[in-house]
């Protein structure tokens, strides 16, 4: 999966990511794997491996890979004060079909769905998508800057949801 994050001041063009922050993974993580946008794009590392966040009590049951290999582009574009609310997913696709992954976006760090009593979840929503989009990707704008994101395998997710989800608001299908 490749995901590009555009600041709200830029147009979202999946064919021109020169102003975007871009995350590409070469694997699909078996467990839920969270990334904080600031940590991912403020580092000088352009490649790495992030371990999964799901603890396993029996190492023999540990799914592989236990995390995700990734690369990032556009580090020079990172601005901690920018509002990254537009994103684009790209890759070989079949529109509306189940993807192999689930992509989650959060308005809070550490992939937290809720920010506490001071934050109305309707004003700070999270989104989930597990359906493939059109060739070249799909641009979406979210109401708050994306502080964290996560990836996971979609197999169990799609079963629980009765199929793939397209930008499920607060985790519920539209």
C-alpha positions in Angstrom: 0.0 0.0 0.0 1.1 3.5 -0.7 -0.5 6.4 1.1 0.2 10.1 0.5 -0.7 12.8 2.9 -1.2 16.3 1.5 -1.3 19.5 3.6 -4.7 21.2 3.5 -3.1 24.0 1.5 -2.2 21.6 -1.4 -4.4 19.9 -3.9 -4.7 16.1 -3.5 -3.2 14.6 -6.7 -2.2 11.0 -6.6 -0.1 11.5 -9.7 1.9 14.3 -8.2 3.0 13.7 -4.7 5.9 16.3 -4.8 4.3 18.3 -1.9 3.1 15.2 0.0 4.4 12.9 2.7 4.3 9.4 1.3 4.3 6.1 3.2 4.8 2.8 1.3 4.8 -0.7 2.8 6.2 -3.8 1.2 4.3 -6.1 3.6 0.9 -6.3 5.2 1.2 -6.6 9.0 -0.5 -9.6 10.6 -1.1 -7.6 13.8 -2.4 -4.1 14.2 0.6 -1.7 13.6 0.4 1.9 14.6 2.4 4.9 13.3 2.5 8.4 14.7 2.7 10.8 11.8 5.2 13.2 13.6 7.6 10.3 14.5 7.4 8.7 11.1 8.1 11.9 9.0 10.3 14.0 11.4 12.9 11.3 11.5 15.8 11.1 9.0 15.1 7.4 8.4 13.5 6.7 5.1 13.1 3.0 5.6 12.4 0.8 8.6 10.4 -1.9 10.3 7.6 -1.1 12.8 6.6 -4.0 15.1 3.0 -4.9 15.6 1.1 -3.6 18.6 -0.8 -6.8 19.5 0.7 -8.7 22.4 0.9 -12.5 22.1 1.2 -14.7 25.1 2.3 -17.8 23.1 5.3 -17.0 20.8 4.4 -20.0 18.7 1.1 -18.3 17.7 3.0 -15.1 16.6 1.8 -14.1 13.1 4.4 -13.1 10.6 5.4 -10.5 9.8 4.8 -9.1 13.3 4.8 -5.6 12.0 5.5 -3.9 8.7 8.4 -2.9 6.5 8.0 0.7 5.3 9.6 3.5 3.4 8.8 7.2 3.4 9.3 10.0 0.9 8.8 13.7 1.2 10.6 14.2 4.5 11.6 17.7 3.4 7.9 18.5 3.1 7.1 17.6 6.7 5.9 20.6 8.8 4.8 19.8 12.3 2.3 22.7 12.1 0.7 21.7 8.8 -2.8 20.3 8.7 -2.5 17.0 6.9 -6.1 16.2 6.2 -6.0 15.0 2.6 -4.7 11.6 1.7 -4.5 9.4 -1.3 -4.0 5.6 -1.6 -2.4 4.1 -4.6 -1.5 0.7 -6.0 -2.9 -2.0 -8.3 -6.6 -2.2 -7.5 -10.0 -3.6 -8.2 -12.5 -0.9 -7.3 -14.8 -1.9 -4.4 -13.2 -5.3 -3.8 -11.7 -6.4 -0.5 -8.2 -5.2 0.0 -5.6 -7.3 1.8 -5.2 -4.5 4.4 -7.2 -2.2 6.6 -6.0 1.4 6.8 -7.0 3.4 9.9 -6.6 7.2 10.4 -6.8 9.0 13.7 -7.0 12.6 14.9 -5.0 11.6 18.0 -1.5 10.2 18.5 -0.9 6.5 19.3 -3.9 5.4 17.3 -6.3 6.5 20.0 -9.9 6.7 18.9 -10.9 9.1 21.7 -9.1 12.1 23.2 -10.8 12.2 26.5 -13.8 14.1 27.9 -12.7 17.5 26.3 -13.0 16.1 22.8 -16.3 15.2 21.2 -15.6 12.2 19.0 -17.9 13.6 16.3 -15.5 16.6 16.0 -12.4 14.3 16.1 -13.4 11.2 14.2 -11.4 8.2 13.1 -11.8 6.5 9.7 -11.2 3.0 8.5 -11.1 1.6 5.0 -10.5 -1.9 3.7 -11.9 -1.6 0.1 -9.8 -1.1 -2.9 -10.2 2.2 -4.7 -9.9 3.3 -8.4 -6.7 3.1 -10.3 -4.4 5.9 -9.3 -5.9 6.1 -5.8 -8.6 8.1 -4.2 -8.4 11.5 -2.4 -10.2 12.1 0.8 -10.3 15.0 3.2 -10.9 14.5 6.9 -12.1 17.2 9.3 -9.0 17.1 11.6 -5.3 16.7 10.9 -4.2 13.1 10.9 -2.0 12.5 13.9 -1.6 8.7 13.6 -2.4 5.9 11.3 -2.5 2.1 11.4 -2.4 -0.9 9.1 -3.6 -4.4 9.7 -4.6 -7.4 7.7 -8.2 -7.2 6.5 -9.2 -10.9 6.6 -10.9 -10.9 10.1 -11.9 -7.2 9.8 -13.9 -7.8 6.6 -15.6 -10.9 8.1 -16.7 -8.9 11.2 -18.0 -6.0 9.0 -19.7 -8.2 6.5 -17.3 -7.1 3.7 -14.9 -4.4 3.0 -15.6 -0.9 4.4 -15.0 2.4 2.5 -13.9 5.3 4.8 -16.0 4.0 7.7 -16.7 7.1 9.9 -16.0 6.2 13.6 -15.5 2.6 12.4 -19.0 2.2 11.1 -19.8 1.5 7.5 -21.7 4.2 5.6 
